[in-house]
């Protein structure tokens, strides 16, 4: 069954939303190890930027692989 563009976006958003909290906690724990000291608000904002980029990347890759799947199924003889 073919996945719609809207469902591709929903899947990508759900995937990244779950990772958002992990990313922010990771930043809070790891940044000081590298001498980077940020506030919670800064970590949340950086996490938001990375989240938007991640959603776009996930969505684009999902659509690319869907296009490959459709093209390969069209190339098969009946």
Legacy VTK file of the C-alpha trace (Angstrom):
# vtk DataFile Version 3.0
C-alpha trace
ASCII
DATASET POLYDATA
POINTS 78 float
0.000 0.000 0.000
1.267 3.453 -0.914
1.844 5.955 1.897
0.376 9.408 1.302
2.470 12.552 1.571
0.423 13.659 4.572
1.044 10.385 6.406
4.748 10.629 5.536
4.807 14.014 7.245
2.855 12.732 10.264
5.318 9.844 10.644
8.320 12.145 10.353
6.900 14.609 12.900
6.066 11.829 15.378
9.540 10.360 15.012
11.266 13.695 15.582
8.945 14.765 18.417
9.964 11.707 20.410
13.622 12.498 19.730
13.278 16.165 20.696
13.323 15.514 24.439
16.256 13.143 24.095
18.157 15.749 22.068
17.600 18.533 24.600
18.630 16.328 27.520
21.687 15.195 25.573
22.649 18.825 24.873
22.265 19.691 28.548
24.513 16.798 29.537
27.104 16.916 26.748
27.610 20.621 26.003
29.375 21.330 29.339
31.814 18.478 28.622
32.960 20.510 25.603
33.017 23.804 27.485
29.692 25.031 26.100
27.437 26.508 28.735
23.889 27.283 27.650
20.640 28.064 29.410
17.620 25.777 29.259
15.910 28.302 26.963
18.876 28.223 24.571
18.871 24.424 24.585
15.147 24.366 23.834
15.585 26.844 20.963
18.521 24.927 19.476
16.555 21.716 19.841
13.664 23.336 17.960
15.932 24.346 15.064
17.412 20.854 14.865
13.893 19.408 15.032
12.700 21.429 12.026
15.773 20.360 10.048
15.232 16.752 11.070
11.559 16.796 10.030
12.485 18.170 6.614
15.239 15.574 6.202
13.011 12.694 7.297
10.171 13.788 5.041
12.454 14.230 2.015
14.067 10.822 2.503
10.682 9.156 2.975
9.407 10.679 -0.267
12.614 9.708 -2.107
12.333 6.086 -1.025
8.622 6.038 -1.855
9.419 7.339 -5.360
12.081 4.636 -5.751
9.614 1.977 -4.609
6.931 3.169 -7.026
9.410 3.408 -9.913
10.753 -0.074 -9.262
7.242 -1.541 -9.082
6.388 0.160 -12.405
9.484 -1.372 -14.041
8.486 -4.931 -13.159
6.860 -6.914 -15.941
3.289 -8.051 -15.277
LINES 1 79
78 0 1 2 3 4 5 6 7 8 9 10 11 12 13 14 15 16 17 18 19 20 21 22 23 24 25 26 27 28 29 30 31 32 33 34 35 36 37 38 39 40 41 42 43 44 45 46 47 48 49 50 51 52 53 54 55 56 57 58 59 60 61 62 63 64 65 66 67 68 69 70 71 72 73 74 75 76 77
